Amino acid sequence: MTRPVIGNGTTPAAGTTIVRPYGDTTGDAMVQVSFTLPLPHDKRAEGAAAQLANKMGIDPAMVVHAKAMGPDFTFFVVYGRSNHLVDTSTVEVHERDYPLLSPKEVNLSIKKALRRRLVVVGGCIGTDAHTVGIDAILNIKGFAGEKGLEYYRELRVVNLGAQVSVPELVAHSREERADAVLVSQVVTQRDAHILNTKEMSAAFRESYPASGRPVLIIGGPRFEEKQAASLGVDKVFTRGTTPSEVASYLVHELVSNRRNDQLAPTPDKELG
C-alpha cells in the first residue's frame, strides 16, 4: 500500500506518515546544514562544501555562507533541496513511563514510604566544568520556572560541583549514603562524556553490592535516552529536562518500586 506523501504546496493529509522537510513552502524539501572543512577559504573550499552537501542528498546545494576559521579551516552554511523523505511511522520514541508529580506529591510519597529523607548526590565528573545543567536540576533556583531538588523538603541534596573525579564521587556517595547519583556531562570531544560515564558506572558496580548500589542517572545534551543500558546507568536525561521530571523518576524508581534494600524505612529510634 502506498502511503500518502506531503507534496509541494499541499496541506498534510490525515494519516500522513511520509513527509518532506519544510523550507519556504510546505513540502519543498529545503534544508539548511552547517559544517566545517579543514580547508582555507577559497573557491575550491566552497566547491568542496557543495560537493559534500550533494553527497548528503542535497541537490541543488547553495553555499549561502562561508567564513574562514583561521588559515586552515572554513565554516559553511549550505541551503538546498533534500532528496530524502522521512517515514514517521518508523520513528522510535521513548515515552515517560512514570507519572509527573508535584513537589507536594513527591514529598508525601517519600515521607510515607521511607520515613526519612532521600539522599541525592550530584556533580560533573572528569574535566567537565559546565555546572549550569546540574545546578538547574539540583539548586533551589531550578529551571524553566520550576524549583530545583533542594526545594523538596524530603530530599537531601549534596552538590559536589565541577571536575569531580570518579573515585571522589564514589567516596562521597558512600559517605552520604546516597540513594541516587546524578551526573551531568556537557563536554563531548572525542566521546569524553561516553567514556566518563562508563568509567563511573563500572566504579559504582565494583564498590557496591548489586542490591545496595545507588540509582545512577546521567544527563547532558548529547545523550540519548536509549543509551542507558549501554552506558551502564539506570536513566538518561537529555536536553530540556526539568527538576520535576527528575524528582518524579526518583519516586518511581526508589519509592514506588522500592528497588534497593537500603531504602527500608529507618526505625523510629534513629529518626531525628
C-alpha positions as MATLAB code, in Angstrom:
seq = 'MTRPVIGNGTTPAAGTTIVRPYGDTTGDAMVQVSFTLPLPHDKRAEGAAAQLANKMGIDPAMVVHAKAMGPDFTFFVVYGRSNHLVDTSTVEVHERDYPLLSPKEVNLSIKKALRRRLVVVGGCIGTDAHTVGIDAILNIKGFAGEKGLEYYRELRVVNLGAQVSVPELVAHSREERADAVLVSQVVTQRDAHILNTKEMSAAFRESYPASGRPVLIIGGPRFEEKQAASLGVDKVFTRGTTPSEVASYLVHELVSNRRNDQLAPTPDKELG';
ca = [
       0.000    0.000    0.000;
       1.329    3.424   -0.901;
       1.408    5.886    1.987;
       0.364    9.498    1.395;
       3.230   11.944    0.929;
       3.269   15.646    1.636;
       3.851   17.196   -1.761;
       4.939   20.681   -2.809;
       2.487   23.328   -1.749;
      -0.010   20.865   -0.280;
      -1.506   20.571    3.170;
      -0.594   17.408    5.129;
      -3.360   14.849    4.815;
      -4.747   12.992    7.812;
      -2.790    9.815    8.462;
       0.287   11.022    6.587;
       3.432    9.148    7.615;
       5.871   10.104    4.831;
       6.990   13.731    4.997;
       9.453   16.069    3.329;
      11.349   18.891    5.028;
       9.831   22.371    5.085;
      11.783   25.443    3.974;
       9.864   28.274    2.301;
       6.683   26.394    1.413;
       5.136   23.143    2.634;
       6.786   20.101    1.089;
       9.527   21.999   -0.778;
      12.157   19.770    0.900;
      14.524   22.681    1.542;
      17.043   22.216    4.377;
      19.960   24.133    5.846;
      23.104   22.483    7.190;
      26.331   23.819    8.658;
      29.771   22.243    8.972;
      33.492   22.989    8.951;
      36.037   21.703    6.432;
      39.808   21.598    7.026;
      40.440   23.845    4.017;
      41.475   27.516    3.684;
      38.641   29.737    2.491;
      38.683   29.957   -1.302;
      36.597   28.886   -4.295;
      37.891   25.332   -4.094;
      36.724   25.062   -0.495;
      33.253   26.342   -1.431;
      33.089   23.778   -4.221;
      34.081   21.060   -1.768;
      31.300   22.169    0.582;
      28.726   21.975   -2.201;
      30.027   18.543   -3.212;
      29.727   17.280    0.347;
      26.172   18.570    0.541;
      25.369   16.777   -2.733;
      26.624   13.533   -1.225;
      24.340   14.171    1.746;
      21.368   14.181   -0.606;
      21.081   17.964   -1.030;
      20.753   18.923   -4.709;
      20.960   21.665   -5.773;
      23.156   22.876   -2.928;
      23.839   26.589   -2.449;
      26.706   27.780   -0.263;
      24.997   30.732    1.409;
      27.703   31.480    3.976;
      31.428   30.767    4.199;
      33.803   32.151    6.799;
      37.478   31.435    7.395;
      38.225   29.879   10.786;
      41.909   30.707   10.906;
      44.211   29.980    7.951;
      43.355   26.293    7.517;
      39.624   25.887    8.190;
      36.361   27.227    6.764;
      32.887   27.221    8.258;
      29.974   26.777    5.819;
      26.225   27.123    5.769;
      24.614   25.304    2.829;
      20.987   25.594    1.733;
      19.284   23.321   -0.763;
      16.685   20.708   -1.586;
      16.900   17.368    0.194;
      16.162   14.217   -1.789;
      15.291   12.243    1.335;
      11.901   11.551    2.882;
      11.044   10.711    6.488;
       8.720    7.878    7.493;
       7.256    8.966   10.820;
       5.755    5.519   11.408;
       9.268    4.106   11.932;
      10.416    6.759   14.420;
      11.203    5.307   17.849;
      10.223    7.476   20.804;
      10.969    6.770   24.466;
       7.865    7.825   26.360;
       7.954    8.633   30.063;
       6.667    5.531   31.876;
       6.004    7.178   35.230;
       3.616    9.946   36.342;
       4.804   13.544   36.635;
       4.379   14.551   40.281;
       4.129   17.890   42.021;
       6.638   18.752   44.790;
       3.916   18.067   47.363;
       3.252   14.612   45.898;
       6.980   13.822   45.778;
       7.466   14.823   49.418;
       4.427   12.882   50.594;
       5.450    9.723   48.726;
       8.950    9.756   50.205;
       7.763   10.563   53.717;
       5.169    7.813   53.778;
       7.386    5.108   52.291;
      10.817    5.849   53.757;
      10.201    7.899   56.886;
      13.494    9.621   56.160;
      14.882   11.982   53.540;
      16.012   10.549   50.220;
      19.683   11.415   49.580;
      20.822   12.674   46.173;
      24.491   13.295   45.313;
      25.320   15.140   42.102;
      28.102   16.793   40.155;
      30.144   16.955   36.950;
      32.833   14.303   36.566;
      36.162   14.301   34.773;
      37.391   17.647   33.454;
      33.848   18.884   32.817;
      33.360   22.293   34.443;
      29.926   23.060   32.974;
      27.691   23.115   36.047;
      24.767   25.011   34.531;
      22.855   21.788   33.816;
      23.408   20.057   37.147;
      22.763   23.298   39.040;
      19.487   23.784   37.170;
      18.311   20.414   38.474;
      19.772   20.491   41.993;
      19.869   24.125   43.121;
      16.754   25.657   44.597;
      16.583   28.293   41.841;
      15.731   25.476   39.415;
      14.968   25.725   35.713;
      12.086   26.667   33.408;
      10.024   28.087   36.239;
      10.452   25.016   38.454;
      12.310   24.853   41.752;
      15.295   22.505   41.909;
      15.592   19.393   44.058;
      16.899   21.416   47.025;
      13.376   22.834   47.266;
      11.911   19.397   48.073;
      11.935   19.042   51.868;
      12.104   15.223   51.728;
      15.225   15.268   49.530;
      18.700   15.896   50.913;
      20.867   17.191   48.077;
      24.674   17.156   48.020;
      26.021   19.109   45.040;
      29.722   18.346   44.552;
      30.116   20.881   41.737;
      32.552   20.584   38.825;
      35.510   18.407   37.874;
      34.837   15.656   40.390;
      36.911   12.529   39.874;
      35.108    9.200   39.744;
      36.822    7.904   42.943;
      35.767   11.105   44.730;
      32.188   10.681   43.531;
      32.065    7.093   44.779;
      33.624    8.049   48.115;
      31.193   10.924   48.700;
      28.259    8.731   47.697;
      29.253    6.103   50.256;
      29.866    8.718   52.932;
      26.499   10.380   52.344;
      24.710    7.028   51.935;
      23.344    8.249   48.623;
      20.167    6.741   47.253;
      20.758    8.301   43.841;
      23.722    9.825   41.997;
      23.127   12.474   39.337;
      25.942   13.283   36.928;
      25.991   15.932   34.209;
      28.257   15.736   31.167;
      28.464   18.558   28.628;
      31.992   18.175   27.240;
      31.749   15.682   24.375;
      35.041   15.979   22.486;
      36.304   12.545   21.487;
      33.293   10.996   23.253;
      34.569   12.102   26.661;
      31.007   12.001   28.024;
      30.631    8.358   26.985;
      33.985    7.274   28.401;
      33.462    9.142   31.686;
      30.002    7.672   32.161;
      31.154    4.114   31.541;
      34.055    4.615   33.958;
      31.638    5.915   36.578;
      29.149    3.066   36.224;
      31.934    0.475   36.400;
      33.346    2.080   39.551;
      29.996    2.003   41.333;
      29.444   -1.630   40.428;
      32.855   -2.514   41.821;
      32.281   -0.554   45.036;
      28.723   -1.589   45.874;
      26.828   -4.866   46.109;
      24.179   -5.138   43.402;
      21.328   -4.701   45.881;
      22.836   -1.632   47.539;
      24.069    0.449   44.616;
      22.617    3.944   44.252;
      20.473    4.690   41.233;
      22.804    6.133   38.594;
      21.431    8.980   36.489;
      23.308   10.752   33.698;
      22.272   13.902   31.884;
      23.531   16.086   29.060;
      22.642   17.499   25.646;
      24.468   14.824   23.628;
      22.995   11.770   25.326;
      20.021    9.738   24.095;
      17.543    8.035   26.412;
      18.059    4.676   24.714;
      21.757    4.691   25.717;
      21.113    3.868   29.386;
      21.816    0.134   29.131;
      24.966    0.525   27.024;
      26.327    3.169   29.419;
      25.610    1.054   32.487;
      23.309    3.615   34.134;
      19.683    3.425   35.217;
      18.378    6.539   33.494;
      19.459    9.073   30.889;
      18.007   12.572   30.794;
      18.505   14.730   27.714;
      18.235   18.445   26.943;
      15.224   20.270   28.307;
      14.805   18.043   31.369;
      13.164   19.799   34.319;
      13.640   19.188   38.079;
      10.125   17.769   38.445;
      10.891   15.082   35.857;
      13.957   14.004   37.819;
      12.130   14.112   41.163;
       9.241   12.097   39.740;
      11.655    9.485   38.390;
      13.341    9.199   41.796;
       9.970    8.479   43.397;
       9.117    5.984   40.668;
      12.413    4.130   40.903;
      13.288    4.399   44.580;
       9.967    4.738   46.371;
       7.195    3.189   44.273;
       9.391    0.292   43.123;
      11.429    0.170   46.367;
      14.342   -1.164   44.353;
      17.074   -1.250   46.973;
      17.306   -2.885   50.373;
      18.911    0.309   51.684;
      15.602    2.109   51.177;
      13.844    0.373   54.038;
      12.278    2.853   56.472;
      14.587    3.963   59.235;
      13.478    2.685   62.702;
      11.759    5.328   64.801;
      14.576    5.426   67.339;
      17.003    6.511   64.593;
      14.835    9.322   63.294;
      15.765   12.840   64.127;
];
